[in-house]
């Protein structure tokens, strides 16, 4: 699924942006996994406008998301 980030503000420090993106992805994917019992894995693309910021993968039973940062503003 694709998700438009509501918290991404390019003027924020990279560390803060990464934390915000992970928090958004965690909330969104947990909502899907908790409501749809037949879904074991959720793949998400986080965007800002037409730019892909990151991808996230959540799986039932996994403690944390797997985040891949794509945009240079959030990449390490």
PQR file of N, CA, C, O and H, with PARSE charges and radii, in Angstrom:
ATOM      1  N   UNK A   1       0.839  -1.167   0.000 -0.4000 1.5000
ATOM      2  CA  UNK A   1       0.000   0.000   0.000 -0.0000 2.0000
ATOM      3  C   UNK A   1       0.891   1.238   0.000  0.5500 1.7000
ATOM      4  O   UNK A   1       2.043   1.187   0.430 -0.5500 1.4000
ATOM      5  N   UNK A   2       0.360   2.320  -0.473 -0.4000 1.5000
ATOM      6  CA  UNK A   2       1.092   3.588  -0.495 -0.0000 2.0000
ATOM      7  C   UNK A   2       0.461   4.527   0.518  0.5500 1.7000
ATOM      8  O   UNK A   2      -0.760   4.603   0.651 -0.5500 1.4000
ATOM      9  H   UNK A   2      -0.576   2.362  -0.822  0.4000 1.0000
ATOM     10  N   UNK A   3       1.324   5.238   1.226 -0.4000 1.5000
ATOM     11  CA  UNK A   3       0.889   6.095   2.323 -0.0000 2.0000
ATOM     12  C   UNK A   3       1.602   7.433   2.195  0.5500 1.7000
ATOM     13  O   UNK A   3       2.831   7.484   2.150 -0.5500 1.4000
ATOM     14  H   UNK A   3       2.316   5.176   1.118  0.4000 1.0000
ATOM     15  N   UNK A   4       0.834   8.511   2.135 -0.4000 1.5000
ATOM     16  CA  UNK A   4       1.392   9.864   2.072 -0.0000 2.0000
ATOM     17  C   UNK A   4       1.741  10.316   3.492  0.5500 1.7000
ATOM     18  O   UNK A   4       0.862  10.415   4.349 -0.5500 1.4000
ATOM     19  H   UNK A   4      -0.164   8.469   2.171  0.4000 1.0000
ATOM     20  N   UNK A   5       3.006  10.586   3.733 -0.4000 1.5000
ATOM     21  CA  UNK A   5       3.447  11.004   5.071 -0.0000 2.0000
ATOM     22  C   UNK A   5       2.833  12.349   5.427  0.5500 1.7000
ATOM     23  O   UNK A   5       2.847  13.291   4.635 -0.5500 1.4000
ATOM     24  H   UNK A   5       3.720  10.506   3.037  0.4000 1.0000
ATOM     25  N   UNK A   6       2.301  12.412   6.628 -0.4000 1.5000
ATOM     26  CA  UNK A   6       1.738  13.662   7.136 -0.0000 2.0000
ATOM     27  C   UNK A   6       2.734  14.412   8.017  0.5500 1.7000
ATOM     28  O   UNK A   6       2.554  15.597   8.296 -0.5500 1.4000
ATOM     29  H   UNK A   6       2.290  11.647   7.271  0.4000 1.0000
ATOM     30  N   UNK A   7       3.784  13.718   8.451 -0.4000 1.5000
ATOM     31  CA  UNK A   7       4.738  14.309   9.385 -0.0000 2.0000
ATOM     32  C   UNK A   7       6.047  14.738   8.738  0.5500 1.7000
ATOM     33  O   UNK A   7       6.856  15.410   9.377 -0.5500 1.4000
ATOM     34  H   UNK A   7       3.930  12.755   8.224  0.4000 1.0000
ATOM     35  N   UNK A   8       6.271  14.362   7.481 -0.4000 1.5000
ATOM     36  CA  UNK A   8       7.532  14.688   6.807 -0.0000 2.0000
ATOM     37  C   UNK A   8       7.625  16.188   6.553  0.5500 1.7000
ATOM     38  O   UNK A   8       6.792  16.771   5.859 -0.5500 1.4000
ATOM     39  H   UNK A   8       5.614  13.816   6.962  0.4000 1.0000
ATOM     40  N   UNK A   9       8.650  16.794   7.127 -0.4000 1.5000
ATOM     41  CA  UNK A   9       8.951  18.212   6.917 -0.0000 2.0000
ATOM     42  C   UNK A   9      10.443  18.270   6.596  0.5500 1.7000
ATOM     43  O   UNK A   9      11.266  18.009   7.473 -0.5500 1.4000
ATOM     44  H   UNK A   9       9.326  16.320   7.691  0.4000 1.0000
ATOM     45  N   UNK A  10      10.806  18.605   5.364 -0.4000 1.5000
ATOM     46  CA  UNK A  10      12.209  18.518   4.952 -0.0000 2.0000
ATOM     47  C   UNK A  10      13.180  19.356   5.772  0.5500 1.7000
ATOM     48  O   UNK A  10      14.383  19.096   5.755 -0.5500 1.4000
ATOM     49  H   UNK A  10      10.137  18.817   4.652  0.4000 1.0000
ATOM     50  N   UNK A  11      12.681  20.354   6.487 -0.4000 1.5000
ATOM     51  CA  UNK A  11      13.575  21.206   7.279 -0.0000 2.0000
ATOM     52  C   UNK A  11      14.010  20.543   8.597  0.5500 1.7000
ATOM     53  O   UNK A  11      14.918  21.034   9.269 -0.5500 1.4000
ATOM     54  H   UNK A  11      11.704  20.566   6.501  0.4000 1.0000
ATOM     55  N   UNK A  12      13.374  19.449   8.955 -0.4000 1.5000
ATOM     56  CA  UNK A  12      13.734  18.749  10.201 -0.0000 2.0000
ATOM     57  C   UNK A  12      15.029  17.963  10.008  0.5500 1.7000
ATOM     58  O   UNK A  12      15.368  17.591   8.884 -0.5500 1.4000
ATOM     59  H   UNK A  12      12.637  19.050   8.409  0.4000 1.0000
ATOM     60  N   UNK A  13      15.753  17.707  11.099 -0.4000 1.5000
ATOM     61  CA  UNK A  13      16.972  16.898  11.002 -0.0000 2.0000
ATOM     62  C   UNK A  13      16.659  15.479  10.512  0.5500 1.7000
ATOM     63  O   UNK A  13      15.588  14.936  10.782 -0.5500 1.4000
ATOM     64  H   UNK A  13      15.478  18.009  12.012  0.4000 1.0000
ATOM     65  N   UNK A  14      17.604  14.901   9.798 -0.4000 1.5000
ATOM     66  CA  UNK A  14      17.435  13.572   9.206 -0.0000 2.0000
ATOM     67  C   UNK A  14      17.041  12.532  10.257  0.5500 1.7000
ATOM     68  O   UNK A  14      16.163  11.706  10.007 -0.5500 1.4000
ATOM     69  H   UNK A  14      18.474  15.342   9.579  0.4000 1.0000
ATOM     70  N   UNK A  15      17.670  12.563  11.410 -0.4000 1.5000
ATOM     71  CA  UNK A  15      17.355  11.599  12.476 -0.0000 2.0000
ATOM     72  C   UNK A  15      15.887  11.701  12.878  0.5500 1.7000
ATOM     73  O   UNK A  15      15.218  10.682  13.050 -0.5500 1.4000
ATOM     74  H   UNK A  15      18.383  13.234  11.613  0.4000 1.0000
ATOM     75  N   UNK A  16      15.388  12.920  13.027 -0.4000 1.5000
ATOM     76  CA  UNK A  16      13.991  13.137  13.390 -0.0000 2.0000
ATOM     77  C   UNK A  16      13.051  12.652  12.296  0.5500 1.7000
ATOM     78  O   UNK A  16      12.026  12.030  12.575 -0.5500 1.4000
ATOM     79  H   UNK A  16      15.932  13.748  12.888  0.4000 1.0000
ATOM     80  N   UNK A  17      13.409  12.943  11.046 -0.4000 1.5000
ATOM     81  CA  UNK A  17      12.580  12.502   9.919 -0.0000 2.0000
ATOM     82  C   UNK A  17      12.459  10.986   9.891  0.5500 1.7000
ATOM     83  O   UNK A  17      11.370  10.450   9.684 -0.5500 1.4000
ATOM     84  H   UNK A  17      14.241  13.448  10.819  0.4000 1.0000
ATOM     85  N   UNK A  18      13.564  10.299  10.097 -0.4000 1.5000
ATOM     86  CA  UNK A  18      13.554   8.841  10.089 -0.0000 2.0000
ATOM     87  C   UNK A  18      12.660   8.295  11.203  0.5500 1.7000
ATOM     88  O   UNK A  18      11.895   7.355  10.989 -0.5500 1.4000
ATOM     89  H   UNK A  18      14.449  10.734  10.266  0.4000 1.0000
ATOM     90  N   UNK A  19      12.762   8.889  12.389 -0.4000 1.5000
ATOM     91  CA  UNK A  19      11.925   8.452  13.513 -0.0000 2.0000
ATOM     92  C   UNK A  19      10.444   8.688  13.222  0.5500 1.7000
ATOM     93  O   UNK A  19       9.602   7.843  13.528 -0.5500 1.4000
ATOM     94  H   UNK A  19      13.383   9.652  12.563  0.4000 1.0000
ATOM     95  N   UNK A  20      10.135   9.837  12.632 -0.4000 1.5000
ATOM     96  CA  UNK A  20       8.745  10.149  12.295 -0.0000 2.0000
ATOM     97  C   UNK A  20       8.190   9.194  11.245  0.5500 1.7000
ATOM     98  O   UNK A  20       7.058   8.727  11.363 -0.5500 1.4000
ATOM     99  H   UNK A  20      10.818  10.523  12.384  0.4000 1.0000
ATOM    100  N   UNK A  21       8.978   8.905  10.226 -0.4000 1.5000
ATOM    101  CA  UNK A  21       8.533   7.979   9.180 -0.0000 2.0000
ATOM    102  C   UNK A  21       8.306   6.589   9.748  0.5500 1.7000
ATOM    103  O   UNK A  21       7.324   5.927   9.414 -0.5500 1.4000
ATOM    104  H   UNK A  21       9.898   9.285  10.129  0.4000 1.0000
ATOM    105  N   UNK A  22       9.214   6.150  10.608 -0.4000 1.5000
ATOM    106  CA  UNK A  22       9.046   4.830  11.208 -0.0000 2.0000
ATOM    107  C   UNK A  22       7.794   4.784  12.088  0.5500 1.7000
ATOM    108  O   UNK A  22       7.070   3.789  12.087 -0.5500 1.4000
ATOM    109  H   UNK A  22      10.012   6.689  10.880  0.4000 1.0000
ATOM    110  N   UNK A  23       7.545   5.846  12.828 -0.4000 1.5000
ATOM    111  CA  UNK A  23       6.350   5.897  13.677 -0.0000 2.0000
ATOM    112  C   UNK A  23       5.078   5.854  12.832  0.5500 1.7000
ATOM    113  O   UNK A  23       4.140   5.127  13.158 -0.5500 1.4000
ATOM    114  H   UNK A  23       8.133   6.654  12.829  0.4000 1.0000
ATOM    115  N   UNK A  24       5.044   6.624  11.755 -0.4000 1.5000
ATOM    116  CA  UNK A  24       3.878   6.607  10.864 -0.0000 2.0000
ATOM    117  C   UNK A  24       3.669   5.226  10.272  0.5500 1.7000
ATOM    118  O   UNK A  24       2.550   4.714  10.256 -0.5500 1.4000
ATOM    119  H   UNK A  24       5.806   7.215  11.489  0.4000 1.0000
ATOM    120  N   UNK A  25       4.740   4.625   9.787 -0.4000 1.5000
ATOM    121  CA  UNK A  25       4.643   3.299   9.173 -0.0000 2.0000
ATOM    122  C   UNK A  25       4.200   2.258  10.190  0.5500 1.7000
ATOM    123  O   UNK A  25       3.401   1.378   9.870 -0.5500 1.4000
ATOM    124  H   UNK A  25       5.649   5.040   9.800  0.4000 1.0000
ATOM    125  N   UNK A  26       4.709   2.352  11.402 -0.4000 1.5000
ATOM    126  CA  UNK A  26       4.330   1.401  12.443 -0.0000 2.0000
ATOM    127  C   UNK A  26       2.838   1.483  12.739  0.5500 1.7000
ATOM    128  O   UNK A  26       2.156   0.460  12.796 -0.5500 1.4000
ATOM    129  H   UNK A  26       5.358   3.067  11.662  0.4000 1.0000
ATOM    130  N   UNK A  27       2.335   2.686  12.924 -0.4000 1.5000
ATOM    131  CA  UNK A  27       0.906   2.849  13.216 -0.0000 2.0000
ATOM    132  C   UNK A  27       0.029   2.337  12.080  0.5500 1.7000
ATOM    133  O   UNK A  27      -0.951   1.630  12.316 -0.5500 1.4000
ATOM    134  H   UNK A  27       2.889   3.517  12.878  0.4000 1.0000
ATOM    135  N   UNK A  28       0.379   2.688  10.867 -0.4000 1.5000
ATOM    136  CA  UNK A  28      -0.443   2.285   9.716 -0.0000 2.0000
ATOM    137  C   UNK A  28      -0.419   0.780   9.500  0.5500 1.7000
ATOM    138  O   UNK A  28      -1.462   0.165   9.282 -0.5500 1.4000
ATOM    139  H   UNK A  28       1.175   3.262  10.675  0.4000 1.0000
ATOM    140  N   UNK A  29       0.769   0.184   9.561 -0.4000 1.5000
ATOM    141  CA  UNK A  29       0.845  -1.259   9.315 -0.0000 2.0000
ATOM    142  C   UNK A  29       0.222  -2.056  10.457  0.5500 1.7000
ATOM    143  O   UNK A  29      -0.405  -3.087  10.214 -0.5500 1.4000
ATOM    144  H   UNK A  29       1.616   0.684   9.739  0.4000 1.0000
ATOM    145  N   UNK A  30       0.384  -1.598  11.697 -0.4000 1.5000
ATOM    146  CA  UNK A  30      -0.247  -2.293  12.819 -0.0000 2.0000
ATOM    147  C   UNK A  30      -1.764  -2.261  12.694  0.5500 1.7000
ATOM    148  O   UNK A  30      -2.438  -3.236  13.026 -0.5500 1.4000
ATOM    149  H   UNK A  30       0.894  -0.761  11.895  0.4000 1.0000
ATOM    150  N   UNK A  31      -2.295  -1.160  12.223 -0.4000 1.5000
ATOM    151  CA  UNK A  31      -3.742  -1.061  12.040 -0.0000 2.0000
ATOM    152  C   UNK A  31      -4.227  -2.099  11.023  0.5500 1.7000
ATOM    153  O   UNK A  31      -5.251  -2.748  11.235 -0.5500 1.4000
ATOM    154  H   UNK A  31      -1.747  -0.367  11.954  0.4000 1.0000
ATOM    155  N   UNK A  32      -3.503  -2.251   9.941 -0.4000 1.5000
ATOM    156  CA  UNK A  32      -3.889  -3.221   8.914 -0.0000 2.0000
ATOM    157  C   UNK A  32      -3.771  -4.643   9.448  0.5500 1.7000
ATOM    158  O   UNK A  32      -4.711  -5.431   9.335 -0.5500 1.4000
ATOM    159  H   UNK A  32      -2.671  -1.725   9.769  0.4000 1.0000
ATOM    160  N   UNK A  33      -2.630  -4.970  10.024 -0.4000 1.5000
ATOM    161  CA  UNK A  33      -2.403  -6.334  10.510 -0.0000 2.0000
ATOM    162  C   UNK A  33      -3.388  -6.703  11.621  0.5500 1.7000
ATOM    163  O   UNK A  33      -3.848  -7.843  11.682 -0.5500 1.4000
ATOM    164  H   UNK A  33      -1.867  -4.331  10.115  0.4000 1.0000
ATOM    165  N   UNK A  34      -3.713  -5.755  12.494 -0.4000 1.5000
ATOM    166  CA  UNK A  34      -4.622  -6.072  13.602 -0.0000 2.0000
ATOM    167  C   UNK A  34      -6.071  -6.233  13.134  0.5500 1.7000
ATOM    168  O   UNK A  34      -6.832  -6.983  13.746 -0.5500 1.4000
ATOM    169  H   UNK A  34      -3.339  -4.829  12.444  0.4000 1.0000
ATOM    170  N   UNK A  35      -6.457  -5.550  12.073 -0.4000 1.5000
ATOM    171  CA  UNK A  35      -7.836  -5.612  11.601 -0.0000 2.0000
ATOM    172  C   UNK A  35      -8.086  -6.736  10.592  0.5500 1.7000
ATOM    173  O   UNK A  35      -9.196  -7.261  10.506 -0.5500 1.4000
ATOM    174  H   UNK A  35      -5.838  -4.941  11.577  0.4000 1.0000
ATOM    175  N   UNK A  36      -7.072  -7.093   9.847 -0.4000 1.5000
ATOM    176  CA  UNK A  36      -7.226  -8.109   8.799 -0.0000 2.0000
ATOM    177  C   UNK A  36      -6.442  -9.350   9.192  0.5500 1.7000
ATOM    178  O   UNK A  36      -5.252  -9.456   8.899 -0.5500 1.4000
ATOM    179  H   UNK A  36      -6.170  -6.666   9.917  0.4000 1.0000
ATOM    180  N   UNK A  37      -7.094 -10.273   9.843 -0.4000 1.5000
ATOM    181  CA  UNK A  37      -6.440 -11.459  10.404 -0.0000 2.0000
ATOM    182  C   UNK A  37      -5.818 -12.367   9.347  0.5500 1.7000
ATOM    183  O   UNK A  37      -4.907 -13.133   9.662 -0.5500 1.4000
ATOM    184  H   UNK A  37      -8.061 -10.187  10.082  0.4000 1.0000
ATOM    185  N   UNK A  38      -6.283 -12.301   8.116 -0.4000 1.5000
ATOM    186  CA  UNK A  38      -5.725 -13.148   7.055 -0.0000 2.0000
ATOM    187  C   UNK A  38      -4.440 -12.567   6.470  0.5500 1.7000
ATOM    188  O   UNK A  38      -3.762 -13.234   5.688 -0.5500 1.4000
ATOM    189  H   UNK A  38      -7.023 -11.679   7.860  0.4000 1.0000
ATOM    190  N   UNK A  39      -4.104 -11.348   6.837 -0.4000 1.5000
ATOM    191  CA  UNK A  39      -2.907 -10.688   6.327 -0.0000 2.0000
ATOM    192  C   UNK A  39      -1.752 -10.950   7.293  0.5500 1.7000
ATOM    193  O   UNK A  39      -1.838 -10.636   8.480 -0.5500 1.4000
ATOM    194  H   UNK A  39      -4.654 -10.806   7.472  0.4000 1.0000
ATOM    195  N   UNK A  40      -0.666 -11.530   6.766 -0.4000 1.5000
ATOM    196  CA  UNK A  40       0.513 -11.806   7.591 -0.0000 2.0000
ATOM    197  C   UNK A  40       1.621 -10.793   7.385  0.5500 1.7000
ATOM    198  O   UNK A  40       2.481 -10.619   8.248 -0.5500 1.4000
ATOM    199  H   UNK A  40      -0.595 -11.785   5.801  0.4000 1.0000
ATOM    200  N   UNK A  41       1.601 -10.120   6.233 -0.4000 1.5000
ATOM    201  CA  UNK A  41       2.672  -9.176   5.922 -0.0000 2.0000
ATOM    202  C   UNK A  41       2.087  -7.966   5.202  0.5500 1.7000
ATOM    203  O   UNK A  41       1.205  -8.098   4.353 -0.5500 1.4000
ATOM    204  H   UNK A  41       0.903 -10.261   5.532  0.4000 1.0000
ATOM    205  N   UNK A  42       2.595  -6.783   5.556 -0.4000 1.5000
ATOM    206  CA  UNK A  42       2.175  -5.543   4.907 -0.0000 2.0000
ATOM    207  C   UNK A  42       3.419  -4.856   4.367  0.5500 1.7000
ATOM    208  O   UNK A  42       4.392  -4.655   5.094 -0.5500 1.4000
ATOM    209  H   UNK A  42       3.312  -6.676   6.246  0.4000 1.0000
ATOM    210  N   UNK A  43       3.383  -4.499   3.092 -0.4000 1.5000
ATOM    211  CA  UNK A  43       4.444  -3.731   2.458 -0.0000 2.0000
ATOM    212  C   UNK A  43       3.899  -2.342   2.179  0.5500 1.7000
ATOM    213  O   UNK A  43       2.829  -2.190   1.590 -0.5500 1.4000
ATOM    214  H   UNK A  43       2.593  -4.662   2.501  0.4000 1.0000
ATOM    215  N   UNK A  44       4.638  -1.336   2.604 -0.4000 1.5000
ATOM    216  CA  UNK A  44       4.160   0.033   2.483 -0.0000 2.0000
ATOM    217  C   UNK A  44       5.215   0.904   1.818  0.5500 1.7000
ATOM    218  O   UNK A  44       6.413   0.737   2.048 -0.5500 1.4000
ATOM    219  H   UNK A  44       5.507  -1.459   3.083  0.4000 1.0000
ATOM    220  N   UNK A  45       4.764   1.819   1.005 -0.4000 1.5000
ATOM    221  CA  UNK A  45       5.612   2.853   0.433 -0.0000 2.0000
ATOM    222  C   UNK A  45       5.166   4.175   1.028  0.5500 1.7000
ATOM    223  O   UNK A  45       4.001   4.554   0.913 -0.5500 1.4000
ATOM    224  H   UNK A  45       3.791   1.955   0.817  0.4000 1.0000
ATOM    225  N   UNK A  46       6.097   4.881   1.667 -0.4000 1.5000
ATOM    226  CA  UNK A  46       5.801   6.190   2.246 -0.0000 2.0000
ATOM    227  C   UNK A  46       6.259   7.256   1.266  0.5500 1.7000
ATOM    228  O   UNK A  46       7.388   7.215   0.776 -0.5500 1.4000
ATOM    229  H   UNK A  46       7.044   4.573   1.761  0.4000 1.0000
ATOM    230  N   UNK A  47       5.390   8.202   0.984 -0.4000 1.5000
ATOM    231  CA  UNK A  47       5.683   9.219  -0.009 -0.0000 2.0000
ATOM    232  C   UNK A  47       5.498  10.624   0.565  0.5500 1.7000
ATOM    233  O   UNK A  47       4.885  10.824   1.614 -0.5500 1.4000
ATOM    234  H   UNK A  47       4.474   8.235   1.382  0.4000 1.0000
ATOM    235  N   UNK A  48       6.052  11.577  -0.167 -0.4000 1.5000
ATOM    236  CA  UNK A  48       5.800  13.000   0.049 -0.0000 2.0000
ATOM    237  C   UNK A  48       5.635  13.576  -1.345  0.5500 1.7000
ATOM    238  O   UNK A  48       6.602  13.698  -2.096 -0.5500 1.4000
ATOM    239  H   UNK A  48       6.549  11.414  -1.019  0.4000 1.0000
ATOM    240  N   UNK A  49       4.403  13.928  -1.685 -0.4000 1.5000
ATOM    241  CA  UNK A  49       4.136  14.354  -3.061 -0.0000 2.0000
ATOM    242  C   UNK A  49       4.370  13.186  -3.990  0.5500 1.7000
ATOM    243  O   UNK A  49       3.826  12.101  -3.785 -0.5500 1.4000
ATOM    244  H   UNK A  49       3.617  13.829  -1.075  0.4000 1.0000
ATOM    245  N   UNK A  50       5.185  13.407  -5.022 -0.4000 1.5000
ATOM    246  CA  UNK A  50       5.466  12.329  -5.967 -0.0000 2.0000
ATOM    247  C   UNK A  50       6.785  11.615  -5.673  0.5500 1.7000
ATOM    248  O   UNK A  50       7.251  10.823  -6.492 -0.5500 1.4000
ATOM    249  H   UNK A  50       5.627  14.288  -5.188  0.4000 1.0000
ATOM    250  N   UNK A  51       7.387  11.883  -4.525 -0.4000 1.5000
ATOM    251  CA  UNK A  51       8.680  11.298  -4.143 -0.0000 2.0000
ATOM    252  C   UNK A  51       8.485  10.152  -3.155  0.5500 1.7000
ATOM    253  O   UNK A  51       7.741  10.280  -2.183 -0.5500 1.4000
ATOM    254  H   UNK A  51       7.008  12.527  -3.860  0.4000 1.0000
ATOM    255  N   UNK A  52       9.157   9.039  -3.411 -0.4000 1.5000
ATOM    256  CA  UNK A  52       9.177   7.937  -2.451 -0.0000 2.0000
ATOM    257  C   UNK A  52      10.225   8.248  -1.395  0.5500 1.7000
ATOM    258  O   UNK A  52      11.391   8.479  -1.714 -0.5500 1.4000
ATOM    259  H   UNK A  52       9.762   8.935  -4.200  0.4000 1.0000
ATOM    260  N   UNK A  53       9.804   8.253  -0.139 -0.4000 1.5000
ATOM    261  CA  UNK A  53      10.712   8.518   0.969 -0.0000 2.0000
ATOM    262  C   UNK A  53      11.330   7.234   1.503  0.5500 1.7000
ATOM    263  O   UNK A  53      12.534   7.164   1.749 -0.5500 1.4000
ATOM    264  H   UNK A  53       8.857   8.065   0.120  0.4000 1.0000
ATOM    265  N   UNK A  54      10.486   6.217   1.679 -0.4000 1.5000
ATOM    266  CA  UNK A  54      10.944   4.973   2.288 -0.0000 2.0000
ATOM    267  C   UNK A  54       9.937   3.870   1.984  0.5500 1.7000
ATOM    268  O   UNK A  54       8.810   4.121   1.558 -0.5500 1.4000
ATOM    269  H   UNK A  54       9.508   6.273   1.479  0.4000 1.0000
ATOM    270  N   UNK A  55      10.386   2.643   2.216 -0.4000 1.5000
ATOM    271  CA  UNK A  55       9.484   1.507   2.198 -0.0000 2.0000
ATOM    272  C   UNK A  55       9.552   0.845   3.564  0.5500 1.7000
ATOM    273  O   UNK A  55      10.562   0.930   4.263 -0.5500 1.4000
ATOM    274  H   UNK A  55      11.302   2.439   2.562  0.4000 1.0000
ATOM    275  N   UNK A  56       8.474   0.191   3.929 -0.4000 1.5000
ATOM    276  CA  UNK A  56       8.406  -0.487   5.224 -0.0000 2.0000
ATOM    277  C   UNK A  56       7.747  -1.846   5.023  0.5500 1.7000
ATOM    278  O   UNK A  56       6.833  -2.001   4.213 -0.5500 1.4000
ATOM    279  H   UNK A  56       7.653   0.122   3.362  0.4000 1.0000
ATOM    280  N   UNK A  57       8.229  -2.817   5.771 -0.4000 1.5000
ATOM    281  CA  UNK A  57       7.639  -4.149   5.755 -0.0000 2.0000
ATOM    282  C   UNK A  57       7.339  -4.557   7.190  0.5500 1.7000
ATOM    283  O   UNK A  57       8.228  -4.573   8.041 -0.5500 1.4000
ATOM    284  H   UNK A  57       8.972  -2.691   6.429  0.4000 1.0000
ATOM    285  N   UNK A  58       6.095  -4.882   7.445 -0.4000 1.5000
ATOM    286  CA  UNK A  58       5.678  -5.366   8.762 -0.0000 2.0000
ATOM    287  C   UNK A  58       5.134  -6.769   8.588  0.5500 1.7000
ATOM    288  O   UNK A  58       4.450  -7.063   7.608 -0.5500 1.4000
ATOM    289  H   UNK A  58       5.373  -4.870   6.754  0.4000 1.0000
ATOM    290  N   UNK A  59       5.442  -7.634   9.544 -0.4000 1.5000
ATOM    291  CA  UNK A  59       4.951  -9.005   9.493 -0.0000 2.0000
ATOM    292  C   UNK A  59       4.392  -9.379  10.857  0.5500 1.7000
ATOM    293  O   UNK A  59       4.918  -8.987  11.899 -0.5500 1.4000
ATOM    294  H   UNK A  59       5.998  -7.395  10.340  0.4000 1.0000
ATOM    295  N   UNK A  60       3.328 -10.137  10.818 -0.4000 1.5000
ATOM    296  CA  UNK A  60       2.719 -10.610  12.063 -0.0000 2.0000
ATOM    297  C   UNK A  60       3.763 -11.375  12.873  0.5500 1.7000
ATOM    298  O   UNK A  60       4.453 -12.245  12.342 -0.5500 1.4000
ATOM    299  H   UNK A  60       2.901 -10.455   9.972  0.4000 1.0000
ATOM    300  N   UNK A  61       3.874 -11.049  14.153 -0.4000 1.5000
ATOM    301  CA  UNK A  61       4.815 -11.722  15.029 -0.0000 2.0000
ATOM    302  C   UNK A  61       6.201 -11.098  15.073  0.5500 1.7000
ATOM    303  O   UNK A  61       7.011 -11.460  15.927 -0.5500 1.4000
ATOM    304  H   UNK A  61       3.313 -10.342  14.585  0.4000 1.0000
ATOM    305  N   UNK A  62       6.488 -10.174  14.173 -0.4000 1.5000
ATOM    306  CA  UNK A  62       7.780  -9.478  14.181 -0.0000 2.0000
ATOM    307  C   UNK A  62       7.659  -8.242  15.060  0.5500 1.7000
ATOM    308  O   UNK A  62       6.654  -7.532  15.010 -0.5500 1.4000
ATOM    309  H   UNK A  62       5.830  -9.881  13.479  0.4000 1.0000
ATOM    310  N   UNK A  63       8.688  -7.986  15.866 -0.4000 1.5000
ATOM    311  CA  UNK A  63       8.650  -6.853  16.794 -0.0000 2.0000
ATOM    312  C   UNK A  63       8.769  -5.498  16.120  0.5500 1.7000
ATOM    313  O   UNK A  63       8.141  -4.528  16.545 -0.5500 1.4000
ATOM    314  H   UNK A  63       9.504  -8.562  15.907  0.4000 1.0000
ATOM    315  N   UNK A  64       9.573  -5.431  15.068 -0.4000 1.5000
ATOM    316  CA  UNK A  64       9.849  -4.131  14.431 -0.0000 2.0000
ATOM    317  C   UNK A  64       9.633  -4.203  12.930  0.5500 1.7000
ATOM    318  O   UNK A  64       9.638  -5.273  12.321 -0.5500 1.4000
ATOM    319  H   UNK A  64      10.083  -6.219  14.722  0.4000 1.0000
ATOM    320  N   UNK A  65       9.444  -3.035  12.367 -0.4000 1.5000
ATOM    321  CA  UNK A  65       9.365  -2.904  10.911 -0.0000 2.0000
ATOM    322  C   UNK A  65      10.748  -3.067  10.300  0.5500 1.7000
ATOM    323  O   UNK A  65      11.761  -2.832  10.959 -0.5500 1.4000
ATOM    324  H   UNK A  65       9.439  -2.166  12.861  0.4000 1.0000
ATOM    325  N   UNK A  66      10.780  -3.463   9.056 -0.4000 1.5000
ATOM    326  CA  UNK A  66      11.996  -3.367   8.260 -0.0000 2.0000
ATOM    327  C   UNK A  66      11.837  -2.126   7.398  0.5500 1.7000
ATOM    328  O   UNK A  66      11.006  -2.092   6.491 -0.5500 1.4000
ATOM    329  H   UNK A  66       9.957  -3.654   8.521  0.4000 1.0000
ATOM    330  N   UNK A  67      12.632  -1.111   7.684 -0.4000 1.5000
ATOM    331  CA  UNK A  67      12.548   0.151   6.952 -0.0000 2.0000
ATOM    332  C   UNK A  67      13.699   0.247   5.970  0.5500 1.7000
ATOM    333  O   UNK A  67      14.837  -0.098   6.288 -0.5500 1.4000
ATOM    334  H   UNK A  67      13.308  -1.138   8.421  0.4000 1.0000
ATOM    335  N   UNK A  68      13.387   0.724   4.763 -0.4000 1.5000
ATOM    336  CA  UNK A  68      14.402   1.027   3.762 -0.0000 2.0000
ATOM    337  C   UNK A  68      14.168   2.471   3.343  0.5500 1.7000
ATOM    338  O   UNK A  68      13.124   2.813   2.789 -0.5500 1.4000
ATOM    339  H   UNK A  68      12.463   1.005   4.505  0.4000 1.0000
ATOM    340  N   UNK A  69      15.154   3.302   3.616 -0.4000 1.5000
ATOM    341  CA  UNK A  69      15.035   4.726   3.286 -0.0000 2.0000
ATOM    342  C   UNK A  69      15.564   4.949   1.880  0.5500 1.7000
ATOM    343  O   UNK A  69      16.676   4.531   1.555 -0.5500 1.4000
ATOM    344  H   UNK A  69      16.003   3.024   4.066  0.4000 1.0000
ATOM    345  N   UNK A  70      14.777   5.601   1.055 -0.4000 1.5000
ATOM    346  CA  UNK A  70      15.063   5.755  -0.367 -0.0000 2.0000
ATOM    347  C   UNK A  70      15.505   7.178  -0.698  0.5500 1.7000
ATOM    348  O   UNK A  70      16.503   7.371  -1.391 -0.5500 1.4000
ATOM    349  H   UNK A  70      13.875   5.941   1.319  0.4000 1.0000
ATOM    350  N   UNK A  71      14.784   8.153  -0.216 -0.4000 1.5000
ATOM    351  CA  UNK A  71      15.040   9.547  -0.533 -0.0000 2.0000
ATOM    352  C   UNK A  71      16.324  10.020   0.172  0.5500 1.7000
ATOM    353  O   UNK A  71      16.571   9.655   1.321 -0.5500 1.4000
ATOM    354  H   UNK A  71      13.973   7.996   0.347  0.4000 1.0000
ATOM    355  N   UNK A  72      17.119  10.814  -0.506 -0.4000 1.5000
ATOM    356  CA  UNK A  72      18.387  11.308   0.061 -0.0000 2.0000
ATOM    357  C   UNK A  72      18.174  12.122   1.343  0.5500 1.7000
ATOM    358  O   UNK A  72      19.076  12.213   2.176 -0.5500 1.4000
ATOM    359  H   UNK A  72      16.918  11.110  -1.439  0.4000 1.0000
ATOM    360  N   UNK A  73      17.006  12.700   1.499 -0.4000 1.5000
ATOM    361  CA  UNK A  73      16.750  13.500   2.700 -0.0000 2.0000
ATOM    362  C   UNK A  73      16.607  12.660   3.957  0.5500 1.7000
ATOM    363  O   UNK A  73      16.673  13.184   5.068 -0.5500 1.4000
ATOM    364  H   UNK A  73      16.274  12.626   0.823  0.4000 1.0000
ATOM    365  N   UNK A  74      16.410  11.346   3.784 -0.4000 1.5000
ATOM    366  CA  UNK A  74      16.254  10.462   4.946 -0.0000 2.0000
ATOM    367  C   UNK A  74      17.251   9.299   4.951  0.5500 1.7000
ATOM    368  O   UNK A  74      17.360   8.578   5.943 -0.5500 1.4000
ATOM    369  H   UNK A  74      16.356  10.921   2.881  0.4000 1.0000
ATOM    370  N   UNK A  75      17.973   9.117   3.850 -0.4000 1.5000
ATOM    371  CA  UNK A  75      18.970   8.047   3.782 -0.0000 2.0000
ATOM    372  C   UNK A  75      20.173   8.386   4.641  0.5500 1.7000
ATOM    373  O   UNK A  75      20.518   9.553   4.828 -0.5500 1.4000
ATOM    374  H   UNK A  75      17.884   9.702   3.044  0.4000 1.0000
ATOM    375  N   UNK A  76      20.811   7.329   5.165 -0.4000 1.5000
ATOM    376  CA  UNK A  76      22.058   7.553   5.924 -0.0000 2.0000
ATOM    377  C   UNK A  76      23.219   7.669   4.981  0.5500 1.7000
ATOM    378  O   UNK A  76      24.354   7.858   5.420 -0.5500 1.4000
ATOM    379  H   UNK A  76      20.531   6.381   5.012  0.4000 1.0000
TER
END
